[in-house]
Amino acid sequence: MEDMKVDEKEALACCGSTQFAKQMALASPFPSLDLAVSAATDIWFNKVDVNGWLEAFAAHPQIGESPSPSSHPTSAQWSKGEQSTALATATDLCLQELSDWNARYRQKFGHVFLICAAGRRATEILAELMNRYWNRPIVELEIAAKEQMKITELRLRKLFSAKAEAVSTGSQYSKVVVSKAEERVSIIGQHLTASLEDFPGKAPQVQARSRPPITTHVLDVSRGSPAAGVEVRLEMWKGVEPCPLFGEMDRGGWVLQGCSTTDRDGRSGQLISMVDAVSPGVYRISFNTGKYCPVGFFPYVSIVFEIKESQKLEHFHVPLLLSPFSFTTYRGS
């Protein structure tokens, strides 16, 4: 194969840093894909400064969202393909959690959460986002830069494949060629079989619930993956006192509402009846963390929360971010 030329515009589609694109164009042409990737790696880590890194990060859409209309057309097309598995496996609830955590991440670090999403399920990406949120900024900047390089390498492979296709067929390099070549790049590691009509959309604005009023989701942040096989119990306070008092015995005031075990996505089955208006009161959701992680610090975790009369039509999502020696929870939407 003859040396492959990469111009500045093509390099910019692979990595949204103008510093990177100019340096790649100057280093072009390349005798092979491997040499192009090697040059790109050297340029990215040794010649592009932090401002260039941030410029490249900003060129990516938030996970779960479409590229902006001003995005580079080829980059936008590739981005959609890279996120296709995540979108095909995401529920409305997972998309909302991704949106919430992306907002938290951006507020803390000042840039979009970056991950090479090709072939990764939405729950896997969410777990990684939650796990990386706790990093120090300097550590997270380096991780994001490494993820950008993974994306750049993936796109260089797509670009070289498209150019080779154009040469072999005698056709000009075009969006149609890029689309066809992209389907044949084995590095993607996935089959894009989900159709657009199968993608979960926004929940219809109707009063009838499409999910139980109380749900949960367990993520193992030490592994960066959903926690499958965790036993979950949901109880409601029915004791003599209006609510359980801190420091006093429960004296059998809790009444079981439902129990389940988390699936491979870390989500429990139905814990409470599918009612439009949930009964106001104090609830306790408990997780058998000791069985899931016998060497961990917590034999079980119980979270007590109250639903007010004014909140009975709302949805309450109580996720658990778990590791052997710590856990975090919050009220999701």
Residue, then its C-alpha position, 0 to 999 in steps of 0.5 A: m500500500e502506498d503512503m497514506k496522507v492525512d490532511e489537517k481536516e481529517a486529523l481534526a475529525c480524529c482528534g478535536s485539537t487543532q494543535f494535534a491536527k496541524q502536527m499530524a498533517l506535517a508528519s504525513p504521509f505515513p507508510s502504515l497505520d501503525l506508524a500513523v498511530s505511533a506518530a499520533t501518540d507522540i504528538w498527543f502526549n509530547k507536543v500538545d499542551v493542556n489547552g489542546w487536550l481540553e479543546a479535544f475533550a470539548a469536541h465530544p458530545q456528552i455520553g447519551e447525547s447527540p453531537s452538536p450541529s456545529s460538530h465536524p461532520t465525520s467526527a459526529q458520524w463516528s461519535k454516533g457509531e461509538q455510542s451506539t451500544a450505550l444508547a441501545t442498552a440504556t433505559d430512560l432511567c440510566l440516561q437520566e443518571l448519566s445526565d445527572w452524573n455528567a453534570r456533576y463531573r463537568q462541575k467538578f473537573g470543568h470538562v466533559f466526561l471522556i471515555c472510549a465508548a465503543g462496544r460498552r453498555a450504558t451501565e458500564i459507562l455509568a459505573e466508570l463515570m461514578n468511579r472516576y468522579w472521586n479522582r483528583p483533578i490531575v489524575e482525572l486529566e491524565i485518564a481523560a487524555k488516555e481515553q482520548m488517545k484510544i478514540t483517536e487510534l480507533r478513528l485513525r483505523k476508520l480513516f485508513s480503512a476508508k481511504a483503502e476502500a476508496v483506493s481499491t474501488g477507485s471512488q473518491y473519499s466521501k461520507v458514504v465510503v466512511s460509513k461503509a468502511e466503518e461497518r467493517v472495522s473490527i476494532i469496534g468490537q460490536h454489531l450495530t444491530a439495534s434500530l433507531e426505533d428500539f432506542p429508549g426515548k423520553a418517558p411519555q408525559v402521562q400520569a400512569r407510571s411506567r416503572p415502580p415508584i421506588t427503584t434502586h441500582v447497585l454499582d460496584v465502583s471498585r470494579g467499575s461495573p454493575a453489582a449483580g446478585v445483591e439481595v435487596r429488601l424494601e420495607m415501610w414503617k408501620g410502628v406505633e410511633p409516626c417514624p422510627l426514632f434515632g437511637e431506639m429499638d425498632r420493635g418490629g415496626w417495619v413491614l416488608q414491601g418487596c424483595s429482589t436480587t439485582d440483575r447483571d445491570g445492577r438493577s433490582g426487580q420490582l420492590i413495590s406495587m405499580v401505583d400512581a400514588v405511593s403511600p407517604g411515610v418512612y421507608r427502608i431499603s436494605f442491601n445484603t452487601g456481606k453476601y455480595c462481598p464477604v471480605g468487605f467492611f459492611p455486612y449489610v447496608s440500610i438506607v432510611f428515607e421519607i416520602k412526604e404527602s406532597q411527593k407521592l406522585e414522584h419517582f424515588h430512585v435510590p442507587l448504591l455506589l459500593s466498594p468493599f470499604s465504603f458506600t455512597t447513595y443519593r436520591g436520583s430521579 
